[in-house]
Amino acid sequence: MSPAIPDKETVDILREMGGDTLKICYQCGTCTGTCPWNLVRTFLPRRMMYRAQLGLIDFGDEDIWTCATCGACAIRCPRGVEMTDVIR
């Protein structure tokens, strides 16, 4: 199995969209616990943020487009991370 390599174009896009937000997330998991989508299906915003921090996010991934951008994660985030800035 080869190591995952960040895509430079993806990293640049993420920096433009919310790069500062990526830096302050410390992976506490509050976003995943707060997300209303978890009531109907498994949806892991924390994993999306982690993959974005590594530059490994796949814009074709269904989870990115599943997010309703309701903002519940941002309201409860102890660091004030605006998850919707990263995924929209």
C-alpha positions in Angstrom: 0.0 0.0 0.0 1.5 3.3 -1.0 1.3 6.4 1.2 -1.3 9.0 0.5 0.1 12.0 -1.2 -1.6 15.4 -0.8 -2.7 16.9 -4.0 -1.2 20.4 -4.4 -4.2 21.7 -6.2 -6.5 20.5 -3.5 -4.3 22.1 -0.8 -4.4 25.4 -2.7 -8.2 25.4 -3.0 -8.6 24.6 0.7 -6.3 27.4 1.7 -8.4 29.9 -0.4 -11.7 28.6 1.0 -10.8 28.4 4.7 -7.2 27.7 5.3 -7.1 29.5 8.6 -10.0 27.4 9.8 -8.0 24.3 9.0 -5.2 25.4 11.2 -7.2 25.9 14.4 -9.2 22.6 14.4 -7.7 20.2 16.9 -10.0 17.2 16.1 -12.1 17.1 19.3 -15.0 15.6 17.5 -17.7 18.0 18.6 -18.7 18.7 15.0 -19.4 15.0 14.4 -21.4 14.7 17.7 -23.4 17.8 16.9 -24.2 17.0 13.3 -27.9 16.3 12.8 -27.1 14.1 9.8 -25.9 11.5 12.3 -29.5 10.9 13.3 -30.3 9.4 9.9 -26.9 8.1 8.6 -23.2 8.0 9.5 -21.7 11.4 8.6 -18.3 12.3 10.0 -17.4 16.0 9.7 -14.4 15.4 11.9 -13.0 13.0 9.3 -13.6 15.5 6.5 -11.8 18.2 8.4 -8.9 15.8 9.2 -8.5 14.8 5.5 -8.7 18.5 4.5 -5.9 19.3 7.0 -3.8 16.7 5.3 -4.7 17.9 1.8 -6.3 14.6 1.0 -10.0 15.6 0.6 -11.8 14.2 -2.4 -14.2 16.7 -3.9 -16.0 13.8 -5.5 -16.8 12.3 -2.1 -20.5 12.0 -1.3 -20.0 13.3 2.3 -18.9 16.8 1.1 -22.1 17.2 -0.8 -24.3 15.6 1.9 -23.6 18.4 4.4 -26.6 20.7 4.8 -24.4 23.6 5.9 -26.8 24.1 8.9 -23.9 25.5 11.0 -24.6 23.4 14.1 -21.0 22.2 14.1 -19.7 25.8 14.0 -22.0 26.9 16.8 -20.8 24.2 19.1 -17.1 24.1 18.1 -14.9 25.1 21.0 -12.4 26.7 18.6 -14.9 28.5 16.5 -14.1 26.5 13.3 -16.4 27.4 10.5 -16.7 24.0 8.9 -18.9 25.3 6.2 -16.1 27.6 5.0 -14.1 24.5 4.2 -16.7 22.4 2.5 -18.8 24.8 0.6 
